[in-house]
Amino acid sequence: MYRIVVTGLAALACGLALAGTATAGTQDFTLINATGTDIHNLFISESKKDNWEEDVLGEDTLPQGESIKITFSGKKACLWDIMVKDEEGEGVYWNEIDLCETSKVRLLCSESKGCWAEFE
């Protein structure tokens, strides 16, 4: 397991979820929301892309303490960027997460440490 810390966002609660269908890809992973708040928006994009595309949660939220299996179909890229937003629209993002080497992504936040992600 390794950990990436996102600094300067201590007050922001962050999280992530994505539902997919079809054939599983190498990048499939389980997302765990351990941020202390519900997640209202989630964007996942191949690294180095210019836009975040659509909110994969749509009208749904990922409650604090819940997890979801995220699946990919027909994607070859290993490096992905992830952005999440809370109810107020405050966001945090992680760049170049190697989803080919990760089976679990746990997102955590605290007022004293900011937001970070742990990977297995």
Protein Blocks (a to p, Z undefined) as FASTA:
>chain_A
ZZdddehilmpccddddddehjddfkbccdddfeopacfbdcdddehiabebjafklmac
cdehiacddddehiabfbdcdddddfkopacddehiafklccbdcddddfklopadddZZ
